[in-house]
């Protein structure tokens, strides 16, 4: 899961190309929870850290042919410290999310994770010098209240695990800022692919080191065929989402596509209900509504005022 940040531009009129972009974005947001579902299933037979490693390795494998086909879009250094930092933040984001998936409904974890645009708005001020203004600050505060309703510290049945999606959201927001700097001299495809490779390599080192020190027990490689199919599914859906989102942002502006990100909540809820018989309770839905409403307000303010804020492009998680 990562975004590509580029300077904000004037919103172009919605035409056929933008319509195609919106379709690609909608499909990507509905595919992302399918990959998350495979990851949650895998946490039943192996630890979350190991699941994250296999997911990133599968994603890198599936992106390899995409890089070959789209190599003309590669520009700038793929292997550099700033791209490695992005890879580290991807590791934190995915490990936190997969661990959360192992103990709570996917929809609940994604709902908390959707505090990311709010956190990014807060961080953009001190780290990028971009002032959001009092109305956006108020929207962020209200959205974070919604996140607290979902998390319910001290009352939620999931305990401290509810903080994991918030940690993922924070790492994700920081990655947006890192990517903005990186994309000043590199293409988005270069950064995304490099970050995926760094993250996959980092997870391999982390898993081997943790197993050697006895912190985790590795699942045996001789396992049922369905587990390998699930690992491949994680990679396929992540790579497919990556390509669809890249194509979406080639065709339409960020402010046109941003509302479609909320379809991920719909997909996560449907996947959780159909596969795991999970459904968020009333308070969780209240928190989700507040978070999404605050995020939608911020998007609308960006559209109306053309404020200089990070322009986000979501790559597959």
Wavefront OBJ file of the C-alpha trace (Angstrom):
o trace
v 0.000 0.000 0.000
v 1.478 3.263 -1.060
v 0.624 6.552 -2.691
v 2.408 8.716 -5.204
v 2.480 12.397 -4.384
v 2.771 15.134 -6.983
v 1.986 18.856 -6.792
v -1.674 19.749 -6.865
v -3.050 20.935 -10.182
v -6.206 22.638 -11.366
v -8.983 20.086 -11.671
v -9.663 19.255 -15.299
v -13.190 18.885 -16.653
v -14.607 15.376 -16.397
v -14.542 13.747 -19.834
v -14.259 10.248 -21.327
v -10.688 9.819 -20.081
v -11.680 10.885 -16.564
v -14.620 8.485 -16.664
v -12.221 5.657 -17.516
v -10.021 6.769 -14.623
v -12.946 6.670 -12.206
v -13.853 3.152 -13.349
v -10.253 2.002 -12.822
v -10.178 3.581 -9.349
v -13.482 1.998 -8.348
v -12.305 -1.441 -9.475
v -9.019 -1.029 -7.604
v -10.757 -0.103 -4.360
v -13.010 -3.154 -4.635
v -10.046 -5.451 -5.374
v -7.870 -4.299 -2.451
v -10.070 -5.947 0.224
v -9.866 -9.269 -1.652
v -6.100 -9.261 -1.144
v -6.692 -8.357 2.510
v -9.089 -11.312 2.791
v -6.419 -13.707 1.527
v -3.989 -12.219 4.064
v -6.468 -12.697 6.921
v -7.047 -16.320 5.896
v -3.294 -16.928 5.911
v -2.946 -15.588 9.464
v -4.817 -18.722 10.538
v -1.870 -20.919 9.539
v 1.157 -18.605 9.932
v 2.149 -15.497 11.850
v 1.276 -11.991 10.594
v 4.930 -11.060 10.048
v 5.460 -14.105 7.843
v 2.209 -13.385 5.965
v 3.445 -9.860 5.274
v 6.735 -11.204 3.924
v 5.024 -13.625 1.533
v 2.536 -10.971 0.476
v 5.281 -8.530 -0.472
v 7.321 -11.208 -2.244
v 4.260 -12.233 -4.253
v 3.481 -8.585 -5.029
v 7.049 -8.004 -6.252
v 6.843 -11.145 -8.401
v 3.562 -10.043 -9.964
v 4.869 -6.522 -10.589
v 7.926 -7.814 -12.481
v 6.108 -8.290 -15.829
v 4.374 -4.941 -15.333
v 7.753 -3.229 -15.004
v 8.945 -4.911 -18.203
v 5.856 -3.807 -20.122
v 5.896 -0.278 -18.688
v 9.664 0.204 -18.576
v 9.396 3.367 -20.684
v 7.798 5.044 -17.637
v 10.776 4.336 -15.374
v 12.767 7.475 -14.595
v 15.350 8.210 -11.914
v 17.181 6.040 -9.388
v 15.136 3.102 -8.105
v 17.628 2.062 -5.414
v 18.380 5.042 -3.193
v 18.047 5.960 0.509
v 14.766 7.831 0.079
v 13.190 4.879 -1.764
v 14.536 2.531 0.924
v 12.868 4.725 3.564
v 9.609 4.397 1.643
v 10.081 0.622 1.665
v 10.578 0.665 5.441
v 7.338 2.590 5.922
v 5.551 0.103 3.641
v 6.834 -2.683 5.924
v 5.429 -0.971 9.013
v 2.116 -0.246 7.303
v 1.509 -3.747 6.008
v 2.768 -5.580 9.102
v 0.500 -3.478 11.308
v -2.526 -4.000 9.064
v -2.043 -7.753 8.618
v -1.600 -8.166 12.377
v -4.818 -6.207 12.891
v -6.624 -8.388 10.330
v -5.636 -11.454 12.357
v -7.620 -10.335 15.413
v -10.419 -8.052 14.185
v -12.850 -7.696 11.266
v -11.274 -6.371 8.085
v -13.869 -3.589 7.856
v -13.047 -2.379 11.386
v -9.307 -2.295 10.679
v -9.799 -0.479 7.363
v -12.175 1.997 9.028
v -9.506 2.963 11.550
v -6.890 3.040 8.789
v -8.999 5.601 6.925
v -7.832 8.164 9.469
v -4.741 8.368 7.217
v -5.893 11.407 5.165
v -6.617 13.207 8.420
v -3.170 12.368 9.819
v -1.582 13.435 6.535
v -3.355 16.785 6.741
v -1.914 17.276 10.237
v 1.617 16.252 9.204
v 1.614 18.368 6.045
v 1.884 21.515 8.166
v 5.032 20.845 10.218
v 6.756 18.618 7.624
v 5.801 20.308 4.347
v 4.854 23.817 5.486
v 1.349 23.464 4.067
v -1.264 25.173 6.242
v -4.653 23.457 6.193
v -6.721 26.251 7.720
v -9.171 26.227 10.645
v -12.002 24.443 8.817
v -9.795 21.574 7.758
v -8.275 21.391 11.220
v -11.800 21.127 12.624
v -12.614 18.358 10.111
v -9.466 16.490 11.167
v -10.411 16.794 14.844
v -13.928 15.498 14.182
v -12.549 12.639 12.071
v -10.162 11.612 14.832
v -13.104 11.553 17.244
v -14.711 9.112 14.812
v -11.561 7.000 14.923
v -11.702 6.978 18.727
v -15.306 5.771 18.557
v -14.181 2.826 16.418
v -11.095 2.155 18.550
v -12.889 2.644 21.900
v -9.675 2.559 23.975
v -10.186 0.517 27.123
v -13.582 -0.760 25.989
v -13.053 -2.517 22.668
v -12.971 -6.304 22.739
v -9.847 -6.189 20.579
v -7.804 -4.281 23.171
v -4.562 -2.590 22.134
v -4.786 -4.278 18.712
v -7.124 -1.449 17.671
v -4.093 0.849 17.700
v -2.386 -1.179 14.965
v -4.451 0.279 12.070
v -3.765 3.740 13.501
v -0.029 2.956 13.481
v -0.433 1.764 9.882
v -2.247 4.985 8.971
v 0.520 7.093 10.522
v 3.253 5.176 8.681
v 1.223 5.471 5.485
v 0.854 9.233 5.901
v 4.590 9.602 6.516
v 5.207 7.554 3.381
v 3.113 10.018 1.408
v 5.462 12.795 2.453
v 8.546 10.707 1.656
v 7.095 9.838 -1.754
v 6.422 13.475 -2.505
v 10.108 14.203 -2.029
v 11.196 11.110 -3.966
v 8.900 11.800 -6.923
v 10.484 15.190 -7.480
v 13.349 13.438 -9.310
v 11.817 10.040 -10.123
v 8.733 8.694 -11.800
v 5.996 7.278 -9.599
v 6.470 3.819 -11.104
v 10.177 3.886 -10.266
v 9.502 4.754 -6.629
v 6.643 2.293 -6.200
v 8.581 -0.638 -7.627
v 11.722 0.238 -5.716
v 9.810 0.585 -2.447
v 8.145 -2.801 -3.011
v 11.513 -4.477 -3.578
v 13.078 -2.824 -0.516
v 10.060 -3.782 1.609
v 10.121 -7.401 0.405
v 13.849 -7.712 1.087
v 13.447 -6.042 4.484
v 10.680 -8.450 5.470
v 12.824 -11.451 4.460
v 15.641 -10.187 6.697
v 13.189 -9.467 9.535
v 11.551 -12.892 9.343
v 14.843 -14.801 9.157
v 16.316 -12.763 12.015
v 13.193 -13.176 14.171
v 13.130 -16.920 13.545
v 16.841 -17.261 14.351
v 16.360 -15.501 17.691
v 13.220 -17.477 18.535
v 10.850 -14.500 18.371
v 8.632 -16.208 15.804
v 8.105 -19.753 14.583
v 8.236 -20.153 10.833
v 5.496 -22.189 9.199
v 6.849 -25.167 7.253
v 7.346 -24.735 3.518
v 5.625 -28.086 2.974
v 2.074 -26.822 3.389
v -1.272 -27.373 1.645
v -1.527 -26.069 -1.904
v -4.278 -23.624 -0.932
v -1.853 -21.595 1.200
v 0.396 -20.988 -1.810
v -2.672 -20.092 -3.861
v -3.683 -17.593 -1.157
v -0.173 -16.091 -1.143
v -0.306 -15.752 -4.919
v -3.778 -14.209 -4.586
v -2.364 -11.526 -2.284
v 0.247 -10.641 -4.889
v -2.081 -10.762 -7.873
v -4.730 -8.499 -6.349
v -2.127 -6.073 -4.987
v -0.435 -5.837 -8.391
v -3.777 -5.516 -10.211
v -4.815 -2.702 -7.861
v -1.458 -1.010 -8.424
v -1.865 -1.032 -12.214
v -5.501 0.101 -12.094
v -4.692 3.000 -9.784
v -1.727 4.038 -11.914
v -3.994 4.088 -14.970
v -6.691 5.961 -13.034
v -4.304 8.778 -12.194
v -3.087 8.958 -15.776
v -6.651 9.811 -16.774
v -8.182 11.876 -13.964
v -7.252 14.349 -11.233
v -6.774 13.362 -7.613
v -9.788 15.343 -6.407
v -11.984 13.515 -8.924
v -10.736 10.098 -7.834
v -10.408 10.627 -4.073
v -14.071 9.877 -3.184
v -13.782 6.454 -4.832
v -11.269 5.416 -2.159
v -14.211 5.036 0.219
v -15.429 2.075 -1.828
v -12.723 0.118 -0.002
v -14.919 0.206 3.104
v -17.758 -1.327 1.085
v -15.494 -4.071 -0.262
v -13.974 -4.773 3.153
v -17.405 -5.041 4.774
v -18.689 -7.372 2.058
v -15.571 -9.570 2.198
v -15.684 -9.766 5.986
v -19.353 -10.719 5.985
v -19.220 -13.263 3.152
v -15.984 -15.014 4.165
v -15.774 -14.593 7.938
v -19.378 -13.757 8.917
v -18.089 -10.491 10.417
v -20.149 -7.313 10.487
v -19.315 -4.041 12.283
v -21.536 -3.088 15.213
v -23.537 0.125 15.525
v -20.822 2.183 17.245
v -18.282 1.123 14.628
v -20.624 2.284 11.855
v -21.055 5.610 13.658
v -17.280 6.036 13.803
v -16.947 5.025 10.144
v -19.555 7.620 9.147
v -17.721 10.370 11.054
v -14.318 9.413 9.598
v -15.613 9.242 6.036
v -17.633 12.434 6.422
v -14.569 14.329 7.638
v -12.434 12.939 4.834
v -15.081 13.833 2.249
v -15.222 17.387 3.599
v -11.461 17.764 3.266
v -11.624 16.472 -0.327
v -14.418 18.923 -1.105
v -12.479 21.846 0.381
v -9.494 20.869 -1.770
v -11.720 20.832 -4.835
v -13.326 24.201 -4.060
v -10.306 26.150 -2.912
v -7.528 24.480 -4.927
v -5.423 24.593 -1.772
v -1.822 23.436 -1.983
v -2.055 20.033 -0.278
v -0.504 16.675 -1.082
v -2.006 15.105 -4.174
v -2.392 11.424 -3.350
v -2.226 8.453 -5.612
v -2.827 5.134 -4.029
v -0.734 2.178 -5.083
v -1.667 -1.346 -4.032
v -1.067 -2.206 -0.425
l 1 2 3 4 5 6 7 8 9 10 11 12 13 14 15 16 17 18 19 20 21 22 23 24 25 26 27 28 29 30 31 32 33 34 35 36 37 38 39 40 41 42 43 44 45 46 47 48 49 50 51 52 53 54 55 56 57 58 59 60 61 62 63 64 65 66 67 68 69 70 71 72 73 74 75 76 77 78 79 80 81 82 83 84 85 86 87 88 89 90 91 92 93 94 95 96 97 98 99 100 101 102 103 104 105 106 107 108 109 110 111 112 113 114 115 116 117 118 119 120 121 122 123 124 125 126 127 128 129 130 131 132 133 134 135 136 137 138 139 140 141 142 143 144 145 146 147 148 149 150 151 152 153 154 155 156 157 158 159 160 161 162 163 164 165 166 167 168 169 170 171 172 173 174 175 176 177 178 179 180 181 182 183 184 185 186 187 188 189 190 191 192 193 194 195 196 197 198 199 200 201 202 203 204 205 206 207 208 209 210 211 212 213 214 215 216 217 218 219 220 221 222 223 224 225 226 227 228 229 230 231 232 233 234 235 236 237 238 239 240 241 242 243 244 245 246 247 248 249 250 251 252 253 254 255 256 257 258 259 260 261 262 263 264 265 266 267 268 269 270 271 272 273 274 275 276 277 278 279 280 281 282 283 284 285 286 287 288 289 290 291 292 293 294 295 296 297 298 299 300 301 302 303 304 305 306 307 308 309 310 311 312 313 314 315 316 317
